[in-house]
Amino acid sequence: MTKHTVAVLGTGKMGELVLSGLLRSGWPADRLLATARRPARGAELAEKYGVAVVGNAEAAERAGILAVGVKPQDAGTLLGEIGPRVTADRLVVSLCAGLPTTFFAARLPEGTPVVRVMTNTPALVGQAMSAISAGVHATAEHVALAEELFRPLGSTVVLPEYQQDAVTALSGSGPAYFYLLAEAMIDAGVLLGLPRQVAHALIVQTAAGSAAMLRDSGEHPVKLREAVTSPAGTTIAAIRELENHGVRAALLDALEAARDRAREIANQAI
């Protein structure tokens, strides 16, 4: 596929993930543009990645794909700035958590295709999970192009847009839940008498190995858990305590809270 010029508008954390992922995949640096609010940030991006840092208006005029990475509350202002310079043959990719594609469609020329993407921070190590949804004017070809953009960052899945708030709660915020769990388990290892660096190594490799088994075996997590859980053994004693403390219910409540917050962010922006 011919390499389009991609502009990352608002190259913050998520925008930089996309930028670096494209470069790692072999996307030519001269086909990448970045914008930044602060000149110092722009200079940092230009030095680190060797890409041109331009203004939002210029990026909108030069690029065939516009990846919008600003904060949701800033998206309206950005679209007001670039809207007159965007033509309907562009593809707009939204990285803005919570914002529906209709938010963009209402502020861009009629017929502009918009694709909504929720990715996550493991993109830094090529292990992201990116969920892609088409807006009303986006075709299968546009979705395929979005997949080409995000596949170098890790795995991709295409799903209906109404499921994106759940994706935000589950995989968008998901790395933080695992880091919190790892932090707690490492602290527990220290409490049980292990040096912190040993506890860290044990938990990191256990997490990586467990994730690989879950991904590669095709087994349901219940079956994998039961394989570790011997009758009257150590694991079932630990799981009983987790259940007594309502860990499963807490996770359900936490993900619902994240989903609801995504909806609040969208309502505030609109």
N, C-alpha and C positions, 0 to 999 in steps of 0.2 A: 504494500500500500504506500502511495506517495506520502512523504512526510509533510504534513501541514505545519505552518507556523503556529505555535502554541504560546499564548500569553497567559501568565499567571497573575491575576489582578488581586493585589493584596497578598504579598508573599510572607505570610506569617508562618506558624508552625505547620499547618496542613498544606499551605501552598508550597512551602519549601520541601515537604515530603514528595509532592508531585514533581516538582522541578528536579530534585536529585534522582528520583526514580526514573524519570525519562532519560536523564543523562546516562545513568547506569545501563539502561537498556539499549543505548546506542543512538538515541535521538540526537541529531546534530545540534550543537550549541548555537549555531547561527540560525536555527529554526525555533529558538526559544527566546521569549521576552519575559521580563518580570517588572512588576511595579511595586513600589513601597511608599508608605506615607512619609517616612523620615529619610532624609538624604544619607545619613550615616548607615542606615539599614540597606539602602540601595547600593552604596559603595561596598558594603560587606558582601552582598550577594554577587555583585559583579566580580569581585576579587576571588571569591570562593568557587564560583561555578563558571566563570568566563562567559556569562550571558549578558545581553544588552538590557540595561535597566532604563525604562522610559516612563513617560507619563501615561495615565490611564487612557486618555483620549487617543494618543498615538498608538498605544497597544491595540485599542479597539479597531483602529483603521488598518493596521498592518497584519493582524493575526486572523487566521481562519477558525481557530478554536480559542475561546475565551474561558479560562478556568477561574471562576470567581471564588476567592479564598478569604474575603473579608469577613469580619464578624457579622452575624445576622443583623444586628442593629444598625450596621453601616451600609448594608446592601442597597437600601433605597437611595441613599445619597450617591453611591457609585453608579447605579443604573441611570439615575438622572443625569449624571455627567457623560456616560458613554452612550446612552440610548440614541441620541441623534446621529452617532457615528457608526452604529451597528446596522448591518444589512441582513436581510433574511437568509442569506446564504452562509452566514456564520453558524457555528455550533457553540452554544453557551453551556458550560458545565458548572453546575452549582455544587460547591463544597460547604455550603452554609447549613449548619445543623438546624433542622426544624422548618426551614423555609420551603413551601411548596413551589413547584414549577410555575403555578399560576401567578405567584408573586412576581416572577421575572417576566412572564408573558404579558402581564398588564403594563409593564414599564419598558418593553422593547417593541420594535416594529412588528406589525401583524405577521404571523407565520414564522417568526424566529424559533428554530428548534432549541429546546432546553432539555438537558439531561441532568438529573439529580444523582449525586454520588455521596455515599457515606463511607469513608475509609477510616483507618485507625493507625495509631503510631507505630506498630510493628513494621510499617512500610520502611522504616529506617534500616531494617535488616532484611528486606525483601520478603516479609512474612505478613503483609497486611491482609485484611479481609475487607473488600470493597463491594458494596451493594449499589447497583445501578438501576435507575428507574427512568423511563421515558416520559417526557411531557407530551402534551397533546399534539404538537407539531413535529415531534421527533420520530424518525423512521427507524426501521431495523438497521439500516446502514449507519445512522447516527449512534445507535446503541453499540454496534460493533466497533465503531471508532472509539467510543468511550472505553470499551473493553480493552482495545489496543493500548490506550493510554495508561490504564490502571493495572493491567496484567503484570507488567514488570515489578510492581510493588508487592505482589503476592497473588492471592486468589480473588476471583470475582464471582458475583452471582447477580443475575438479573431478576428483578421482582417488581410487582405492582407498587406504585408510589404510596398507596395507603398503608403499606407495611413499613415505610421508612422510619417512622417514629419508634417502632419496636426495634428496628435495626440499630438506631441511635443508642437506645438503652442497652441493647444486648452486646453488640460488637463494637460500636463506636466508643462507648465508655468502658467496654469490657476489660481492656488491659489494666485499667486502674483496679478493678476488683481482684484480678489475679495478683497484682503487685501487693495489694493490701493483705491478701491471704498469705503470700510468700513472706511478707514482713512479719506477720504474726507467727508463722511456723518457725522462722529463723529465731525470733525472740524466744519461742518455746524451746528450741534446741539449746539456746544459751541457758535458760532456766534449768534444763535437765543436765547441764554440766558440760556441754560441748563448747569449744572455742567458736567465736562468731564466724570466722572464715570457714571453718569446717561445716558448721550448720548451713551457711550460705551455699557452699558447694553441693552439699547433700540435697538441699531443697531445689536448687536450680536444675540439677541434672534429673532429679525425680520428676519435676514439672515438665521438662523437655521430653523425657522418655514417656511419661504418661500421655502427653499430648500426641506424640508420634504414634503410640499404640492406638489411641482413640481415632486418629485420622486414618491410619493404614489398615487396621484390622477389620473395619466395617462393623464391629460389634457395638451393641447398645452399651452405654456407660454403666447401666445396672449390671450387665453380665461381667464387665471388666472389674467392677467393684467387688462383685461377689467372689471372683477368682482370688481376691486378696483376703477375703473375709472368712477365716476359718471358724468353726463352731467354738464358742467359749474362748476365743483367742484375743489377742491384743487389739486387732483392728475393730472388731465388733464392739469392744469396750469403748474405744474412742468414738466410734460412730454413734453409739448410744448417747454419749455426752453431747455430741454435736446436735443430735435431734432433741435432746432435753433442753438445750439452749436455743432452740428454734432457728437454727442456721438456715434451713430450707425456706421457712416462712419469711425470714429476714431478707433473703435473696429475692424472693418474689415481690416483697414490698419495695425493695430497693430499685428493682427494674421498673416497676410501675411508677415510682417517683421520678426516675430518669425520663421515662416516656412522657409523663405529664409535664415535666419541665421543658422538654422539647416543644410541646404544644404551646406552652406559655410563651416561650421565646418567639415562636412564629406569630402568635397573636399580638405580642408587643411590637414586633417589627411592622406588621401590617397596619 
